[in-house]
Amino acid sequence: MNIIITTREEAAKKAAEQYALLLNQKPNAVLGFATGSTPLALYAELIRAYRRKELSFQHATSFNLDEYVGLDESNPQSYRSFMNRNLFSKIDIPLENTHVPSGKTATAEQANAYEDAIRAAGGIDLQLLGIGHNGHIGFNEPGTPFGSTTHIVHLSESTRSANARFFASIDEVPSAAVSMGIQTVMNARAILLFAQGASKAKILKEAVKGPVTEAVPASILQLHPNVTLYLDPEAAKHL
């Protein structure tokens, strides 16, 4: 693992440079995106880089990690809505080239079709991740098999509580999601993981220095050949 300890703003700039390098070398790159508060600084930096003409997404394809079951894209809390609002509408990526799992009509068959679409696109070149307080990546909770592909997952109460800040109350937080599987994430050619704040320090120590175990899904990243962690000093204090 390549661990870079810096500020949130500097991390966004450095990561945006990686996107620019990739897209300039491979304009039709396949990008794996994530949602939540963690990637917002990066997305803002990618928008600025696009406006400065340092990169273009015109020929790129994207696949998002996950989506809540039961929410369609018209719901402002859906991850499709999040991506349209915070990135896709502000860069030149064709909307038809962007993919987010279907939450409204989520089925195992649709999850398998999403996996097939990633494979048909040539696989993900650069996957963006955050990490949950329990070590989840995507919505792959502790105990998820390392060999899992895109699937429907039931969210733990700790994950629902952590995401309740985006909803009016925890009662509105969906109890299930469609998520890329751990094997799907590991199939990406390169991975970027962002984490900030002291609340992530303990789980990062387990993920980076602890045993590789399904009890800490992010620990599998120790076995990936090309992972970069962007951490602020608080998140990295136990490393």
C-alpha positions as CSV (number, residue, x, y, z in Angstrom):
1,M,0.0,0.0,0.0
2,N,1.2,3.5,-0.8
3,I,0.1,5.7,2.1
4,I,0.0,9.4,1.6
5,I,-0.7,11.5,4.7
6,T,-1.8,15.0,3.9
7,T,-4.6,17.5,4.2
8,R,-8.0,16.8,2.6
9,E,-7.4,19.6,0.1
10,E,-3.9,18.4,-0.9
11,A,-5.2,14.8,-1.2
12,A,-7.9,15.9,-3.6
13,K,-5.3,17.7,-5.8
14,K,-2.9,14.8,-5.8
15,A,-5.6,12.3,-6.6
16,A,-7.0,14.5,-9.4
17,E,-3.5,14.4,-10.9
18,Q,-3.8,10.6,-11.0
19,Y,-7.1,10.9,-12.8
20,A,-5.6,13.4,-15.3
21,L,-2.6,11.1,-16.0
22,L,-4.9,8.1,-16.5
23,L,-7.4,9.9,-18.8
24,N,-4.7,11.6,-20.8
25,Q,-3.0,8.2,-21.4
26,K,-6.3,6.3,-21.8
27,P,-9.2,8.6,-22.7
28,N,-11.7,5.7,-22.6
29,A,-10.8,4.7,-19.1
30,V,-13.3,3.0,-16.9
31,L,-13.7,4.8,-13.5
32,G,-15.2,3.4,-10.3
33,F,-16.8,6.2,-8.3
34,A,-18.0,6.4,-4.7
35,T,-20.5,8.6,-2.8
36,G,-20.8,10.2,0.6
37,S,-19.0,13.2,2.1
38,T,-15.5,11.8,1.7
39,P,-15.1,12.1,-2.1
40,L,-16.6,15.6,-2.4
41,A,-13.3,17.4,-2.2
42,L,-11.9,15.2,-5.0
43,Y,-15.0,15.7,-7.2
44,A,-14.7,19.5,-6.8
45,E,-11.1,19.2,-7.8
46,L,-11.9,17.0,-10.8
47,I,-14.5,19.6,-11.9
48,R,-11.9,22.4,-11.6
49,A,-9.3,20.3,-13.6
50,Y,-11.9,19.7,-16.3
51,R,-12.7,23.4,-16.5
52,R,-9.0,24.2,-16.8
53,K,-8.9,21.7,-19.7
54,E,-6.4,19.5,-17.9
55,L,-8.6,16.4,-18.4
56,S,-11.7,15.2,-20.3
57,F,-14.2,12.5,-19.4
58,Q,-15.8,12.6,-22.9
59,H,-14.8,9.0,-23.8
60,A,-14.7,7.6,-20.2
61,T,-17.2,5.2,-18.6
62,S,-18.0,5.1,-15.0
63,F,-19.5,2.6,-12.5
64,N,-20.6,3.5,-9.0
65,L,-19.9,1.3,-6.1
66,D,-23.5,1.1,-4.7
67,E,-27.0,2.3,-4.4
68,Y,-29.7,2.1,-1.7
69,V,-32.5,-0.4,-2.3
70,G,-35.8,1.3,-2.7
71,L,-34.6,4.7,-3.9
72,D,-34.9,5.8,-7.5
73,E,-32.8,8.5,-9.1
74,S,-35.5,11.2,-8.5
75,N,-34.9,10.8,-4.7
76,P,-32.3,13.4,-3.7
77,Q,-30.8,10.8,-1.2
78,S,-30.2,8.3,-4.0
79,Y,-26.6,7.8,-5.1
80,R,-27.5,8.4,-8.7
81,S,-28.9,11.8,-7.7
82,F,-25.8,12.5,-5.7
83,M,-23.5,11.7,-8.6
84,N,-25.5,13.7,-11.1
85,R,-25.6,16.7,-8.7
86,N,-22.0,16.6,-7.5
87,L,-20.0,15.5,-10.6
88,F,-21.7,14.2,-13.7
89,S,-23.6,17.4,-14.5
90,K,-20.5,19.5,-14.2
91,I,-18.1,17.5,-16.4
92,D,-18.3,16.3,-20.0
93,I,-18.9,12.6,-19.3
94,P,-21.9,11.4,-21.4
95,L,-24.7,10.5,-19.0
96,E,-25.3,7.3,-20.8
97,N,-21.8,6.2,-20.0
98,T,-22.4,6.5,-16.3
99,H,-23.7,3.5,-14.4
100,V,-25.2,3.3,-10.9
101,P,-26.8,0.1,-9.7
102,S,-30.6,0.2,-9.8
103,G,-32.0,0.6,-6.3
104,K,-35.7,1.0,-7.1
105,T,-36.0,-2.4,-8.7
106,A,-33.1,-4.2,-7.2
107,T,-32.9,-8.0,-7.9
108,A,-30.2,-10.6,-7.9
109,E,-30.5,-10.7,-11.7
110,Q,-29.9,-7.0,-12.0
111,A,-26.9,-7.2,-9.7
112,N,-25.4,-9.9,-11.9
113,A,-26.1,-7.8,-15.0
114,Y,-24.2,-4.9,-13.4
115,E,-21.3,-7.2,-12.8
116,D,-21.5,-8.3,-16.5
117,A,-21.6,-4.7,-17.6
118,I,-18.4,-3.9,-15.7
119,R,-16.7,-6.9,-17.3
120,A,-18.0,-6.0,-20.8
121,A,-16.5,-2.5,-20.4
122,G,-13.1,-4.0,-19.9
123,G,-12.9,-3.8,-16.1
124,I,-12.4,-0.8,-13.8
125,D,-9.1,1.0,-14.3
126,L,-9.3,3.2,-11.2
127,Q,-11.6,2.5,-8.2
128,L,-12.4,5.1,-5.6
129,L,-13.2,3.9,-2.0
130,G,-14.0,5.2,1.4
131,I,-13.9,3.0,4.5
132,G,-16.7,2.5,7.0
133,H,-16.1,2.6,10.8
134,N,-16.6,-1.2,10.8
135,G,-14.2,-1.7,7.9
136,H,-16.7,-2.0,5.1
137,I,-15.8,-1.0,1.6
138,G,-18.7,-0.3,-0.7
139,F,-21.5,-1.6,1.4
140,N,-19.7,-4.9,2.0
141,E,-20.2,-5.4,5.7
142,P,-18.0,-7.5,8.0
143,G,-18.4,-11.2,7.1
144,T,-18.9,-10.6,3.4
145,P,-17.0,-13.3,1.4
146,F,-13.9,-12.0,-0.2
147,G,-15.0,-13.7,-3.4
148,S,-18.3,-11.8,-3.6
149,T,-19.4,-9.9,-6.8
150,T,-22.2,-7.3,-7.1
151,H,-25.0,-8.3,-4.8
152,I,-27.8,-7.1,-2.5
153,V,-26.7,-6.5,1.1
154,H,-28.5,-5.8,4.3
155,L,-26.9,-2.8,6.1
156,S,-25.8,-3.0,9.7
157,E,-27.3,-0.7,12.3
158,S,-23.9,1.0,12.6
159,T,-23.8,1.7,8.9
160,R,-27.3,3.0,8.9
161,S,-26.6,5.2,11.9
162,A,-23.4,6.6,10.2
163,N,-25.5,7.5,7.1
164,A,-28.4,8.9,9.1
165,R,-26.9,12.4,8.9
166,F,-27.9,12.5,5.2
167,F,-31.6,11.8,6.0
168,A,-34.3,13.4,8.2
169,S,-34.1,10.5,10.6
170,I,-32.6,7.0,10.9
171,D,-36.0,5.6,10.1
172,E,-35.6,6.9,6.6
173,V,-32.3,5.2,6.0
174,P,-32.8,2.2,3.8
175,S,-32.0,-1.2,5.4
176,A,-30.5,-2.7,2.2
177,A,-28.3,-1.7,-0.7
178,V,-26.9,-3.0,-4.0
179,S,-23.1,-3.0,-3.8
180,M,-20.2,-4.1,-5.9
181,G,-18.7,-7.1,-4.2
182,I,-15.2,-7.4,-2.7
183,Q,-13.9,-9.4,-5.6
184,T,-15.3,-6.7,-8.0
185,V,-13.4,-4.0,-6.1
186,M,-10.2,-6.2,-6.1
187,N,-10.5,-6.7,-9.8
188,A,-9.8,-3.0,-10.4
189,R,-6.4,-2.2,-11.8
190,A,-5.8,0.6,-9.3
191,I,-7.5,1.7,-6.1
192,L,-7.7,5.0,-4.2
193,L,-9.0,5.0,-0.7
194,F,-9.7,8.3,1.1
195,A,-10.2,8.6,4.9
196,Q,-10.2,11.6,7.2
197,G,-10.7,12.1,10.9
198,A,-9.8,10.4,14.2
199,S,-12.9,8.3,14.0
200,K,-11.3,6.3,11.2
201,A,-7.9,5.8,12.9
202,K,-8.7,2.5,14.7
203,I,-10.3,0.7,11.8
204,L,-7.5,1.9,9.5
205,K,-4.9,0.3,11.8
206,E,-6.9,-2.9,11.6
207,A,-7.2,-2.7,7.8
208,V,-3.6,-1.8,7.1
209,K,-1.7,-3.6,9.9
210,G,-4.0,-6.3,11.1
211,P,-4.7,-9.8,9.6
212,V,-6.4,-10.1,6.3
213,T,-9.9,-11.3,7.4
214,E,-13.5,-11.0,6.3
215,A,-14.2,-9.5,9.7
216,V,-12.5,-6.4,8.4
217,P,-13.4,-6.2,4.7
218,A,-10.9,-3.4,3.9
219,S,-8.0,-5.7,5.0
220,I,-8.2,-7.5,1.7
221,L,-6.7,-4.3,0.1
222,Q,-3.3,-5.4,1.6
223,L,-3.3,-8.0,-1.2
224,H,-3.9,-5.7,-4.1
225,P,-0.9,-4.7,-6.1
226,N,-1.8,-1.0,-6.6
227,V,-3.5,0.7,-3.7
228,T,-3.0,4.3,-2.6
229,L,-4.4,5.5,0.7
230,Y,-5.0,9.3,1.1
231,L,-5.2,9.9,4.9
232,D,-5.2,13.0,7.0
233,P,-2.9,13.0,10.1
234,E,-5.8,12.2,12.4
235,A,-6.9,9.2,10.5
236,A,-3.3,7.9,10.1
237,K,-2.3,8.4,13.8
238,H,-2.1,4.7,14.6
239,L,-0.2,3.7,11.4
